[in-house]
Amino acid sequence: MSEMLDAYPPLEVGDTVQAEVLTIEDNQAIVGISGRGVEGVIPYKELSAKPFDDVTEVLNVGDVVDLVVIKQIKDKENGSFLLSKRRIDAKKVWKDIQEKFESNAFIEAPVKDVVKGGLVVDVGVRGFVPASMVEEYYVEDFSDYKGKTMKFKIVEMEPSENRLILSHKAVAQEEKAALSEERMQSLAEGETVEGTVARLTNFGAFIDLGGVDGLVHISQIAHEHIENPSDVLTIGEKVNVKILSVDEERGRVSLSIKDTLPGPWESIAEKAPVDTVLTGTVKRLTSFGAFVEVFPGVEGLVHISQISHEHIATPHEMLEEGQEVEVKVLDVKPEEHRLSLSMKALKADERPAREEAPAREEAVESYDNDSDASFTLGDVLGEQLRELQDDNE
């Protein structure tokens, strides 16, 4: 025995040894240190770096394990030693963590506890997730996270200080970015897809297309003018949108809800046949007449000659923008998006009767919203023709 002991240098704190488990008692393991002829003790708290309910989950009699010397027990025969398996395990865990940290890999582990300021995670060693690194959004109560297994990214590590900082927020951001890139590549200009209203601003609505947010500008929400997107849309609402453009480099998608809806001029001949009386709002006044909106997105022209039986030099003498008026439909041209209207036709002519021959009533050219410039010869000659018409009446 003396010769065998002389063949090995004395054991020091921090040395790594191999030992066989001889017996397990009182929640501790008695081991025989290989080649030394001495026994050692592994106390309960040094058995494993991971939680366990029973010692046999960690060690069994006959197991040969690597241990580290943490203390010599002087008052024991044969100079027994206090040993640790937990610290050996921790070294292996830290080595694995270091490799994942260097390769930018995620680790998966359960949340062991919720503490002030964040989460405690068990990855074989203690890891900490600050509250600001748990999610992309604010979380008021973390109690539901206890016991939950999650993915984490290693933010900071210092084995000598047993310091490990983790982030689940970074995982969510990277996964979202990867999903966004994949989804972006699947979107095609011109196709119609379903999305969910994610956010509303004063200039439009952001639609979640399943990993990618696209913008519907306020002008593309409806055919009619709207003051604010929240007037017609709500967060969480499902909507159909048409993809106007996809900019993968800048990560931008332009969308339209308006292009998926029936046009305002669709079925206008059925909604506003000739001689129909409608109530509308004066939207614009020009030198040759007034444009009146009779349906959302549908404007018709009341020519200056159809505003009043009395001669007027300008529509501003009788009308103002925003005024509500009643009009009669004189002519409908759906394919040209033109509607000719009359206010005069709904009013009795109270002027004194004249002996002259009655005026020959001519069809009044109609206009759509974008054709202010495409007026008739009567509009060009303006005042002269209107005076001539009054004389004929």
Secondary structure, 3 states (H helix, E strand, C coil): CHHHHHCCCCCCCCCEEEEEEEEEECCEEEEEECCCCEEEEECHHHCCCCCCCCHHHCCCCCCEEEEEEEEECCCCCCCCEEEECHHHHHHHHHHHHHHHHHCCCEEEEEEEEEECCEEEEECCCEEEEEHHHCCCCCCCCCHHHCCCEEEEEEEEEEHHHCEEEEECHHHHHHHHHHHHHHHHHHCCCCCEEEEEEEEEECCEEEEECCCCEEEEEHHHCCCCCCCCHHHCCCCCCEEEEEEEEEECCCCEEEEECHHHCCCCCCCHHHHCCCCCEEEEEEEEEECCEEEEEEECCEEEEEEHHHCCCCCCCCHHHCCCCCCEEEEEEEEEEHHHCEEEEECHHHCCCCCCCCCCCCCCCCCCCCECCCCCCCCCHHHHHCHHHHHHHHHHC
